[in-house]
Amino acid sequence: MHSSLMLVILIVIFAVIFDFINGFHDTATAVATSITTRALTPKNAIIICCIFNFLGAFTGTAVAKTVGDNIVSHTVTPQWVIMCVLIVSIVWNILTWYFAIPSSSSHALIGSLLGGGIAYNNSFSVINWYNLFHSVVLWLFLSPVIGFFVGYIIMNILNSILKNCKRRLVNKIFLKLQILAGAFMAFNHGGNDAQKSMGIITMSLLSGGLISSFKVPVWVVFLCALSLALGTSIGGKKIIKTMGSGMTKLTPVNGFAAQTGASLVILCATFFKAPVSTTHIITTTIMGVGASKRLKSVKWGVAKSIVWAWILTIPITAIFSALFIYAVKLFL
């Protein structure tokens, strides 16, 4: 029990680090468009994002169960494997942040969890493939596509409504509305992303026999909410630049459409208990908004690099995680 408790403490520390990095890695998710269109100063945007990320984390724990018990069972995943999964995820997030790649923390965690579970058990049968496909893979890959079309549709509706309005008045109104849209985006980001670390910590508590059923303790919810919010306060300027202006030129109306569209997609995914990439959803929603003007408005070269990160993150982190587990097993 003593060694199990020590491992849980280490896992909690690594999960907090993952959540913290997720916070500054994904700050761009909620605030990039608000900063680019000058609806908010970077400081005020990050403060709003920090507050609403924290509040959003208290909205539920269904996504946590999907991550922590519905893909790879805690019964076949010892605590040291969970810790290795977190280490690989953290390293991947740091690397993609350093190179300003809007990669997905969700993809990294899921990929690492898959690779770790398979490598430890030397079997593919430990994966619940039905849940993986329907609750994770389907949403991870379809949600960015949905985001693109939602952004495209919302922007076309707004263009139709506002076509006879003065541009100056429209910009003035939507600069204010974009603050609300940014807060809504941050709230939904917290509601989905914080639950991933909650799931991993609760998985370790179950694996160590410290709790009897998958129910996320209140202290875990608070800790993950706080670490995500603190990470958000640090921000990620490199990724903000890529997402905010690297793909298409944005106006306040564009920013409002992108943030509102992405928020709705994330909210829908959370309702269906699905962990999704908020980074990729807002990215493709921005692309959809840009494409509503004309396809040439989108800088497809930047989009291409993001798509490659989107496709490759899960298999790469799964391989790295498996190799890490095999290496550790040599010394156990």
C-alpha positions in Angstrom: 0.0 0.0 0.0 2.9 2.3 0.8 4.5 1.9 -2.6 1.1 2.2 -4.3 0.5 5.5 -2.5 4.0 6.8 -3.5 3.3 5.9 -7.1 -0.1 7.7 -7.0 1.7 10.8 -5.6 4.2 10.7 -8.5 1.3 10.2 -11.0 -0.6 13.1 -9.5 2.5 15.3 -9.9 3.0 14.3 -13.5 -0.7 14.7 -14.3 -0.6 18.2 -12.8 2.5 18.9 -15.0 0.6 17.6 -18.0 -2.4 19.7 -17.2 -0.3 22.8 -16.7 1.5 22.3 -20.0 -1.9 21.6 -21.6 -3.0 24.9 -20.2 -0.2 27.0 -21.7 -0.1 24.9 -24.9 -3.8 25.4 -25.5 -4.2 29.0 -24.3 -4.0 29.8 -28.0 -7.1 27.7 -28.5 -9.4 30.2 -26.8 -7.6 33.5 -27.1 -5.7 33.6 -30.4 -8.5 35.1 -32.4 -9.5 37.6 -29.7 -5.9 38.9 -29.6 -5.4 38.9 -33.4 -8.6 41.0 -34.0 -7.6 43.2 -31.0 -10.9 42.5 -29.2 -8.7 41.9 -26.1 -5.2 42.7 -25.1 -3.0 39.5 -24.6 -3.1 40.1 -20.8 -6.9 40.5 -20.6 -7.5 37.6 -23.0 -5.4 35.2 -20.9 -7.0 36.3 -17.7 -10.5 35.6 -19.1 -9.3 32.3 -20.5 -7.8 31.3 -17.1 -10.9 32.1 -15.2 -13.3 30.3 -17.6 -11.0 27.3 -18.0 -11.1 26.8 -14.3 -14.9 27.1 -14.1 -15.4 24.8 -17.1 -13.5 22.0 -15.4 -16.3 21.6 -12.8 -19.0 20.8 -15.4 -18.7 17.0 -15.4 -16.5 13.9 -15.3 -18.0 11.7 -18.1 -15.0 12.4 -20.5 -12.7 11.5 -17.6 -14.3 8.0 -17.5 -13.9 7.6 -21.2 -10.1 8.3 -20.9 -9.5 6.5 -17.6 -11.5 3.4 -17.9 -13.2 2.9 -21.2 -10.2 2.5 -23.5 -7.7 0.5 -21.5 -8.9 -0.9 -18.2 -7.2 -0.1 -15.0 -7.0 -3.8 -14.2 -4.4 -4.3 -17.0 -2.5 -1.1 -16.5 -0.2 -0.9 -13.4 0.6 2.5 -12.0 4.2 2.7 -13.3 2.8 2.3 -16.9 0.4 5.2 -16.3 3.3 7.3 -15.1 5.3 6.4 -18.3 2.2 7.3 -20.4 2.1 10.8 -18.8 5.9 11.3 -19.3 5.6 10.6 -23.0 2.6 12.9 -23.3 4.4 15.7 -21.5 7.5 15.4 -23.7 5.4 15.4 -26.9 3.6 18.5 -25.7 6.8 20.4 -24.9 8.3 19.5 -28.2 5.3 20.6 -30.2 5.0 23.8 -28.2 8.7 24.6 -28.7 8.3 24.2 -32.5 5.0 26.1 -32.5 3.0 23.2 -33.9 -0.7 23.3 -32.9 -0.6 19.6 -32.0 -3.2 18.0 -29.7 -2.7 17.1 -26.1 -5.6 14.8 -26.4 -4.1 12.9 -29.3 -0.8 12.6 -27.4 -2.4 11.2 -24.3 -4.6 8.8 -26.1 -1.7 7.6 -28.3 0.6 7.1 -25.3 -2.1 5.3 -23.4 -2.7 2.9 -26.3 1.0 2.2 -26.8 1.6 1.8 -23.1 -1.3 -0.7 -22.6 -0.4 -2.8 -25.6 3.4 -2.9 -24.8 2.9 -3.8 -21.2 0.5 -6.6 -21.9 2.1 -7.7 -25.2 -1.4 -7.9 -26.6 -3.8 -5.8 -28.7 -6.7 -7.4 -27.0 -6.4 -5.1 -23.9 -7.8 -2.2 -25.9 -11.5 -1.8 -26.0 -11.6 -1.2 -29.7 -15.4 -0.5 -29.8 -15.1 2.3 -27.3 -11.9 3.5 -28.8 -13.5 3.9 -32.2 -16.9 5.2 -31.2 -16.0 7.5 -28.2 -12.5 8.6 -29.2 -11.2 8.0 -32.7 -14.5 8.9 -34.5 -14.7 12.2 -32.6 -11.0 13.1 -32.7 -11.0 12.9 -36.5 -14.6 14.0 -37.3 -14.8 17.0 -34.9 -12.2 19.1 -36.9 -14.1 18.4 -40.1 -17.3 19.3 -38.4 -15.6 22.4 -37.1 -14.6 23.5 -40.6 -18.2 23.3 -41.9 -19.7 24.9 -38.8 -17.3 27.8 -39.2 -18.1 28.1 -42.9 -21.9 28.0 -42.3 -21.9 30.5 -39.4 -19.7 32.9 -41.3 -22.0 32.7 -44.4 -25.1 33.3 -42.2 -23.5 36.3 -40.6 -22.3 37.7 -44.0 -25.9 37.4 -45.2 -27.3 39.2 -42.2 -24.7 41.9 -42.1 -24.2 42.6 -45.8 -26.0 46.0 -45.7 -24.5 47.1 -42.4 -21.6 49.6 -42.1 -18.3 47.8 -41.5 -17.2 50.1 -38.8 -20.4 49.5 -36.7 -20.1 45.8 -37.3 -16.5 45.7 -36.1 -17.4 47.7 -33.0 -20.2 45.4 -32.1 -18.4 42.2 -32.7 -15.3 43.3 -30.8 -17.6 43.2 -27.8 -19.3 40.0 -28.7 -16.0 38.3 -29.3 -15.2 38.7 -25.6 -18.2 36.6 -24.8 -17.4 34.1 -27.5 -13.8 33.8 -26.1 -15.1 33.2 -22.6 -17.6 30.6 -23.9 -14.7 28.9 -25.8 -12.5 28.9 -22.7 -15.3 27.4 -20.6 -15.8 24.5 -23.0 -12.1 24.0 -23.3 -11.8 23.6 -19.6 -14.9 21.3 -19.6 -13.3 18.9 -22.0 -9.5 19.1 -21.5 -9.3 19.1 -17.7 -11.2 15.9 -17.6 -8.4 14.0 -19.4 -6.0 14.4 -16.4 -8.9 13.7 -14.0 -9.3 10.4 -15.8 -5.7 9.4 -15.6 -5.4 10.2 -11.9 -8.6 8.3 -11.1 -7.3 5.4 -13.2 -4.2 5.3 -11.0 -6.2 5.4 -7.8 -8.2 2.4 -9.1 -5.1 0.6 -10.3 -3.5 1.0 -6.8 -6.6 -0.1 -5.0 -7.1 3.2 -3.3 -10.7 3.6 -4.5 -13.2 0.9 -5.4 -15.1 2.3 -8.4 -14.4 4.9 -11.1 -15.7 8.1 -9.4 -13.5 11.2 -9.8 -12.8 12.6 -6.3 -13.6 16.2 -5.7 -9.9 17.0 -4.9 -8.9 15.6 -8.3 -11.4 17.9 -10.1 -10.1 20.9 -8.2 -6.5 20.1 -8.7 -6.9 19.5 -12.4 -8.9 22.7 -12.8 -6.3 24.7 -10.9 -3.3 23.3 -12.8 -5.0 23.9 -16.2 -5.9 27.5 -15.2 -2.4 28.2 -14.0 -0.9 26.8 -17.2 -3.3 29.0 -19.1 -2.0 32.1 -17.3 1.5 31.4 -18.8 0.1 31.3 -22.4 1.7 30.1 -25.6 2.7 33.1 -27.8 4.2 31.0 -30.7 1.1 29.0 -31.2 -1.2 32.1 -30.8 0.6 33.6 -33.7 0.2 30.5 -35.9 -3.5 30.1 -35.1 -4.5 33.7 -35.0 -3.0 35.0 -38.1 -1.0 32.2 -39.7 -3.9 30.6 -41.5 -6.1 33.4 -42.7 -6.7 37.2 -42.0 -9.3 37.7 -39.3 -11.8 40.5 -38.5 -13.9 40.7 -35.3 -16.8 39.0 -37.1 -14.5 36.2 -38.3 -13.2 35.8 -34.8 -16.7 35.6 -33.3 -17.8 33.0 -35.9 -14.7 30.9 -35.3 -14.9 30.9 -31.5 -18.7 30.3 -31.4 -18.5 27.5 -33.9 -15.6 25.8 -32.2 -17.3 26.1 -28.8 -20.5 24.4 -30.1 -18.5 21.5 -31.5 -16.6 21.0 -28.2 -19.8 21.3 -26.2 -21.4 18.6 -28.3 -18.4 16.3 -28.0 -18.4 16.7 -24.2 -22.1 15.9 -24.1 -21.3 12.6 -25.8 -18.4 11.9 -23.4 -15.8 12.3 -26.1 -12.3 13.7 -25.5 -11.5 15.9 -28.4 -8.7 18.2 -29.6 -9.8 21.7 -28.9 -6.7 22.9 -30.8 -7.7 21.2 -34.0 -11.3 22.2 -33.7 -10.6 25.9 -33.4 -7.9 25.5 -36.1 -10.3 24.0 -38.7 -13.1 26.4 -37.7 -10.8 29.3 -38.5 -10.1 27.7 -41.8 -13.8 27.3 -42.5 -14.4 31.0 -41.7 -11.6 31.9 -44.0 -12.9 29.7 -46.8 -16.3 31.4 -46.6 -14.6 34.4 -48.3 -12.8 32.4 -50.9 -10.7 29.3 -50.7 -7.5 31.3 -51.5 -8.1 33.2 -48.2 -6.8 30.2 -46.3 -3.1 29.7 -46.1 -3.2 26.0 -47.0 0.6 25.6 -46.4 0.2 26.3 -42.7 -3.0 24.2 -42.6 -1.1 21.3 -44.2 1.5 21.1 -41.4 -1.3 21.2 -38.9 -3.2 18.3 -40.6 0.0 16.2 -40.6 0.4 16.8 -36.8 -3.3 15.8 -36.5 -2.8 12.5 -38.4 0.6 11.5 -37.0 0.3 12.4 -33.3 -1.5 9.3 -32.1 0.7 6.7 -33.9 3.9 8.5 -33.1 3.1 8.8 -29.4 1.8 5.2 -29.3 5.2 4.0 -30.7 7.2 6.2 -28.3 5.2 5.0 -25.4 5.5 1.4 -26.3 9.3 1.7 -26.7 9.5 3.5 -23.4 7.5 0.7 -21.6 9.7 -2.0 -23.2 12.8 -0.1 -22.0 11.6 0.2 -18.5 10.5 -3.5 -18.4 14.2 -4.4 -19.0 15.0 -3.0 -15.6 12.1 -4.4 -13.6 
